[in-house]
Structure formats: C-alpha cells, structure tokens
Amino acid sequence: MDVFLVHPSYSSQIEEELKAWLNERLVELLEEQPEWFNDTVKAKIPDDFVADPAMLLRIRGVDIEKNS
C-alpha cells in the first residue's frame, strides 16, 4: 500500500481513517501476508498508527514468545 511509502503529509487528511482501517485489518494482514504488505511497508507504518502494542511488536518482527 503506497500510502505508507510516501511522505506523511500526503495522507495527513485521512490519518484517522487510515489508522482505523489498519487496526481493523491488522490480524488478517499479518496472517495472509499480501504481496504489498512487505517489510518495507511494515517499517514505514508509524508506531502510533497501531493501537495494540503486541501487534506493533509483530509488525516490527519481534517474536514475543521468544522474548518472554
């Protein structure tokens, strides 16, 4: 999804909708791993866009069970 790859000013008007969309679909995106949801896109997602801290760790590639 290119919206995460461009300067944040391009999506600032839809930021709240984008956050809601991402949080509603995050589990599905992480499970299905669509081609566009790659490491580059994940790295560009701002931390404050993800409501669940555990999901943020998954996006960042942190293995929660391994670190417990």
For each residue, the residues with C-beta under 8 A, 3 or more apart:
1: 4 5 36 37 41
2: 5 6
3: 6 10 11 18
4: 1 41 44 45
5: 1 2 40 41 44
6: 2 3 10 11
7: 10
8: 11 12 46
9: 12
10: 3 6 7
11: 3 6 8 14 15 18
12: 8 9 15
13:
14: 11 17 18
15: 11 12 18 19
16: 19 20
17: 14 20 21
18: 3 11 14 15 21 22 49
19: 15 16 22 23 49 51
20: 16 17 23 24
21: 17 18 24 25
22: 18 19 25 26 45 49 50
23: 19 20 26 49 50 51 52 55
24: 20 21
25: 21 22 28 29
26: 22 23 29 30 50 52 55 59
27: 30 31 55
28: 25 31 32
29: 25 26 32 33 34 37
30: 26 27 33 55 58 59
31: 27 28
32: 28 29
33: 29 30 37
34: 29 37
35: 38
36: 1 41
37: 1 29 33 34 41 42
38: 35 41 42
39: 42 43 61
40: 5 43 44
41: 1 4 5 36 37 38 44 45
42: 37 38 39 45 59 60 61
43: 39 40
44: 4 5 40 41
45: 4 22 41 42 49 50 59
46: 8 49
47: 50 56
48:
49: 18 19 22 23 45 46
50: 22 23 26 45 47 53 55 56 59
51: 19 23 55
52: 23 26 55 56
53: 50 56 57
54: 57 58 64
55: 23 26 27 30 50 51 52 58 59
56: 47 50 52 53 59 60
57: 53 54 60 62 64
58: 30 54 55 61 62 64
59: 26 30 42 45 50 55 56
60: 42 56 57
61: 39 42 58
62: 57 58 67
63: 66 67
64: 54 57 58 67 68
65: 68
66: 63
67: 62 63 64
68: 64 65
